[in-house]
């Protein structure tokens, strides 16, 4: 029942703006962290096996990131909850969303 309620919630223009900014901020943080990690990994490449390991790592991360950052309003509260759990976003960065949305996101972070 909770899922159905979240699917029909409306997002105001102000909430859409807040959500887009928070979403982009989390994405930029994760991409920056990944970029730094790849730079460090690349420094230790000494043979072809290291290159293939880096390739495999990047392929897996791309798949994960592409799946994680789905800006779709019906699933956006789940996305935000996961980003908070993963440390890329804080609930405070979603201030301005309706209190029921914030409460549901907070509850989802505890699941």
N, C-alpha and C positions, 0 to 999 in steps of 0.2 A: 504494500500500500504506500509506503514512504516513497518508493521509486516513482510511482504513478503521480503522486502529488508534485514531486520535483520536476517531472517532465512538463507539467502544464503551467509552471510558474512563469510569470512574465518578468522580463528584465527591462527596467526603465532605461532611458537614454543615459542618464547619469551612472546607473549601475553598469551598463555596457562599457562606458568609458573607464570606470574603475577596474572592471574585469579585464579589459584589454590591456591596460597598463600593468596590472599585476601579472597577468599571463606573460607578457613580453619581458618583464623584469625577471621572472623566474627562468624563462627560456635563456635569456642573456647570461644569467648567472651560471646555469648549467653548462652552456656552451663555452663560456670563459674558463670554467674549471676543466672541462674536457680538453680544451686547447692547451692549457698549461700541462696537463697530464701527458698529452701526446708529445709535446715538446720534450718533456723529460724522458719519455719512452724512446723517442727517436735518437736521443743522445747515446743510448746504450746499444744501438743497432751495430752488430759486428759481422753478421752473416745473413744469408738469404732466409734462413729459418726465422730470424728475428723480424725480418720484413713481413713474412707471411703471418706471424703471430700478431704483429701490429695491424695488418690488414684484417685479420679475423676479428680482432678486438674492435676495430672501427666499424666493421660491418654489423656486429652485434649491437654496439652502442647506437648506431644510426637507426636500426630497427626499433630499439627500445625508445629512443627519443622521439622518433616519428610517431610511435604509438602513444606515447605519453602526452604529447602536446597536441591534443585534438581540441580545437576551439569550436565546440559545438554546445550551444546553450543547454540542451537537455542533459548533457553529461558534465557540464562545466563544474558543478559543485563537487563531483567525484574527482575531477582533475585537480581542482584546488586542494581538496583534502589530501590527495596523494602527494602533491607538491609540498604541502606543509609537512607531511610525515617524512618526506625525503630531505627536508631542510632547505629547499629552494625558495620557499615563500613563507611568510608568517601570516597569521590570522589578522594581525593589525594592519597589514597592507591591503586588506579587503574592507577596511572601515569605509562606510558609506553605502554598503549593500544593505538591503532590508534586514532587520534583526532576525527574522525567521530563516533567511538564507545563511546568515552567519552562524546561527545556532545549529543548523543542519550540517554545515561544513565542519564546525567544531565537533559535532557528534561523530561524523564520518572519520575524523582523524583518530578517534579513539577505538575504531573497529579494527 
